[in-house]
């Protein structure tokens, strides 16, 4: 699974999700007018990550 990296700006947080190390980082402010567009790939990544981990636990 690919790492998800979004560099923070004045209005968006930094996001660094690494499935290999199981480290998920979100830091900074979130004042974007385009929250849905910004967070859509974040939600998709988290959904995929949780599905993969659930399969590994079975």
BAKE-546583 format. One record per atom (N, C-alpha, C, CB): x, y, z; residue number from 1; atom name. Coordinates in nm, 3 decimals. Each point is the difference from the previous one (the first is absolute). Glycine has a CB too. Layout:
c1_c2_c3_i_at
X_Y_Z_NUM_CA
...
//
This chain:
c1_c2_c3_i_at
0.085_-0.118_0.000_1_N
-0.085_0.118_0.000_1_CA
0.089_0.124_0.000_1_C
-0.185_-0.124_0.122_1_CB
0.151_0.219_-0.208_2_N
0.081_0.121_-0.013_2_CA
-0.019_0.094_0.119_2_C
-0.016_-0.022_-0.247_2_CB
0.122_0.093_0.276_3_N
-0.004_0.101_0.105_3_CA
-0.082_0.119_-0.050_3_C
0.227_-0.074_0.091_3_CB
-0.303_0.136_-0.001_4_N
-0.077_0.120_-0.034_4_CA
0.066_0.119_0.067_4_C
-0.215_-0.132_-0.023_4_CB
0.260_0.227_-0.057_5_N
0.067_0.119_0.052_5_CA
-0.065_0.123_-0.060_5_C
0.218_-0.127_0.029_5_CB
-0.259_0.218_0.057_6_N
-0.051_0.131_-0.040_6_CA
0.075_0.102_0.083_6_C
-0.232_-0.090_-0.064_6_CB
0.297_0.182_-0.002_7_N
0.075_0.103_0.072_7_CA
-0.096_0.106_0.051_7_C
0.204_-0.044_-0.141_7_CB
-0.184_0.086_0.263_8_N
-0.086_0.099_0.062_8_CA
0.017_0.138_-0.062_8_C
0.008_-0.132_0.209_8_CB
-0.115_0.207_-0.205_9_N
0.002_0.140_-0.043_9_CA
-0.056_0.083_0.114_9_C
-0.025_-0.062_-0.247_9_CB
0.003_0.188_0.220_10_N
-0.060_0.087_0.101_10_CA
-0.142_-0.044_0.036_10_C
0.141_0.189_-0.086_10_CB
-0.209_-0.255_-0.011_11_N
-0.140_-0.038_0.021_11_CA
-0.025_-0.150_0.004_11_C
-0.059_0.210_-0.110_11_CB
0.162_-0.289_0.084_12_N
-0.018_-0.146_0.000_12_CA
0.107_-0.067_0.085_12_C
-0.104_0.012_-0.229_12_CB
0.070_-0.124_0.292_13_N
0.097_-0.069_0.085_13_CA
0.099_-0.084_-0.080_13_C
-0.171_-0.004_0.181_13_CB
0.282_-0.026_-0.118_14_N
0.093_-0.098_-0.055_14_CA
-0.057_-0.138_0.029_14_C
0.201_0.155_0.031_14_CB
-0.192_-0.243_-0.129_15_N
-0.046_-0.138_0.018_15_CA
0.110_-0.092_-0.048_15_C
-0.245_0.066_-0.030_15_CB
0.279_-0.163_0.113_16_N
0.101_-0.099_-0.035_16_CA
-0.045_-0.134_0.056_16_C
0.187_0.175_-0.002_16_CB
-0.240_-0.259_-0.086_17_N
-0.047_-0.133_0.038_17_CA
0.092_-0.103_-0.065_17_C
-0.241_0.080_0.022_17_CB
0.298_-0.166_0.061_18_N
0.093_-0.102_-0.048_18_CA
-0.046_-0.136_0.050_18_C
0.191_0.166_-0.003_18_CB
-0.245_-0.246_-0.086_19_N
-0.053_-0.131_0.037_19_CA
0.110_-0.096_0.041_19_C
-0.189_0.037_-0.156_19_CB
0.307_-0.023_0.099_20_N
0.111_-0.091_0.031_20_CA
0.040_0.009_0.147_20_C
0.080_0.023_-0.235_20_CB
-0.074_0.099_0.286_21_N
0.039_0.018_0.140_21_CA
-0.120_0.016_0.093_21_C
0.210_0.105_-0.080_21_CB
-0.330_-0.105_0.023_22_N
-0.125_0.021_0.075_22_CA
-0.001_0.134_0.074_22_C
-0.021_-0.248_0.027_22_CB
0.082_0.349_-0.089_23_N
0.001_0.133_0.059_23_CA
-0.092_0.091_-0.080_23_C
0.236_-0.033_0.086_23_CB
-0.327_0.097_-0.015_24_N
-0.095_0.092_-0.062_24_CA
0.015_0.134_0.069_24_C
-0.162_-0.187_-0.058_24_CB
0.197_0.290_-0.019_25_N
0.021_0.132_0.057_25_CA
-0.087_0.103_-0.070_25_C
0.234_-0.064_0.060_25_CB
-0.303_0.146_0.020_26_N
-0.073_0.116_-0.050_26_CA
0.036_0.114_0.093_26_C
-0.193_-0.140_-0.097_26_CB
0.242_0.250_0.040_27_N
0.039_0.113_0.084_27_CA
-0.023_0.132_-0.070_27_C
0.169_-0.144_0.109_27_CB
-0.209_0.241_-0.033_28_N
-0.023_0.133_-0.056_28_CA
-0.146_0.039_0.004_28_C
0.196_-0.034_-0.146_28_CB
-0.224_0.141_0.076_29_N
-0.136_0.055_0.000_29_CA
-0.077_-0.043_-0.123_29_C
0.082_0.195_0.129_29_CB
-0.214_-0.198_-0.116_30_N
-0.087_-0.036_-0.112_30_CA
-0.109_0.104_-0.013_30_C
0.049_-0.245_0.033_30_CB
-0.023_0.343_-0.119_31_N
-0.097_0.107_-0.025_31_CA
-0.034_0.009_-0.148_31_C
0.089_0.125_0.197_31_CB
-0.075_-0.233_-0.268_32_N
-0.021_0.002_-0.144_32_CA
-0.149_0.013_-0.036_32_C
0.206_-0.140_-0.026_32_CB
-0.232_0.210_-0.080_33_N
-0.136_0.013_-0.053_33_CA
-0.039_-0.125_-0.078_33_C
0.026_0.250_-0.011_33_CB
0.074_-0.332_-0.019_34_N
-0.022_-0.120_-0.081_34_CA
0.028_-0.125_0.082_34_C
0.059_0.127_-0.207_34_CB
-0.119_-0.134_0.323_35_N
0.026_-0.111_0.092_35_CA
-0.035_-0.135_-0.062_35_C
-0.045_0.154_0.191_35_CB
-0.067_-0.162_-0.260_36_N
-0.039_-0.129_-0.059_36_CA
0.107_-0.047_-0.098_36_C
-0.245_0.059_0.027_36_CB
0.288_0.029_-0.116_37_N
0.102_-0.036_-0.099_37_CA
0.134_-0.033_0.066_37_C
-0.116_0.146_-0.166_37_CB
0.151_-0.072_0.269_38_N
0.128_-0.024_0.068_38_CA
0.000_-0.133_0.074_38_C
0.030_0.247_0.025_38_CB
-0.139_-0.277_0.044_39_N
-0.003_-0.119_0.085_39_CA
-0.048_-0.127_-0.070_39_C
-0.039_0.153_0.188_39_CB
-0.012_-0.143_-0.309_40_N
-0.047_-0.120_-0.070_40_CA
0.110_-0.104_-0.017_40_C
-0.164_0.143_-0.120_40_CB
0.284_-0.107_0.069_41_N
0.105_-0.104_-0.009_41_CA
0.049_-0.049_0.135_41_C
0.069_0.103_-0.213_41_CB
-0.080_-0.019_0.315_42_N
0.038_-0.041_0.135_42_CA
-0.097_-0.108_0.050_42_C
0.097_0.230_0.047_42_CB
-0.226_-0.206_-0.065_43_N
-0.100_-0.099_0.041_43_CA
0.013_-0.130_-0.078_43_C
-0.153_0.187_0.059_43_CB
0.179_-0.177_-0.190_44_N
0.018_-0.120_-0.081_44_CA
0.121_-0.080_0.046_44_C
-0.106_0.118_-0.195_44_CB
0.217_-0.049_0.224_45_N
0.120_-0.067_0.047_45_CA
-0.028_-0.073_0.132_45_C
0.143_0.173_-0.115_45_CB
-0.209_-0.104_0.207_46_N
-0.031_-0.060_0.130_46_CA
-0.094_-0.120_-0.014_46_C
0.031_0.224_0.107_46_CB
-0.129_-0.216_-0.194_47_N
-0.089_-0.114_-0.023_47_CA
0.077_-0.119_-0.056_47_C
-0.191_0.158_-0.041_47_CB
0.277_-0.136_-0.056_48_N
0.082_-0.109_-0.055_48_CA
0.093_-0.059_0.105_48_C
-0.012_0.109_-0.225_48_CB
0.075_-0.022_0.302_49_N
0.091_-0.044_0.105_49_CA
-0.072_-0.087_0.103_49_C
0.137_0.208_-0.035_49_CB
-0.255_-0.166_0.076_50_N
-0.074_-0.078_0.100_50_CA
-0.045_-0.134_-0.056_50_C
-0.076_0.214_0.106_50_CB
0.038_-0.219_-0.234_51_N
-0.041_-0.126_-0.061_51_CA
0.117_-0.098_-0.009_51_C
-0.176_0.122_-0.129_51_CB
0.291_-0.072_0.093_52_N
0.119_-0.086_-0.010_52_CA
0.036_-0.054_0.138_52_C
0.084_0.132_-0.198_52_CB
-0.088_-0.047_0.300_53_N
0.035_-0.046_0.134_53_CA
-0.102_-0.098_0.054_53_C
0.115_0.215_0.039_53_CB
-0.241_-0.197_-0.070_54_N
-0.102_-0.096_0.044_54_CA
0.024_-0.136_-0.064_54_C
-0.165_0.187_0.030_54_CB
0.204_-0.190_-0.155_55_N
0.028_-0.127_-0.068_55_CA
0.121_-0.068_0.060_55_C
-0.099_0.092_-0.210_55_CB
0.199_-0.014_0.252_56_N
0.119_-0.058_0.060_56_CA
-0.029_-0.062_0.136_56_C
0.138_0.167_-0.122_56_CB
-0.237_-0.115_0.192_57_N
-0.034_-0.050_0.134_57_CA
-0.078_-0.130_-0.006_57_C
-0.001_0.234_0.082_57_CB
-0.058_-0.264_-0.196_58_N
-0.082_-0.123_-0.011_58_CA
0.085_-0.122_-0.014_58_C
-0.179_0.130_-0.104_58_CB
//
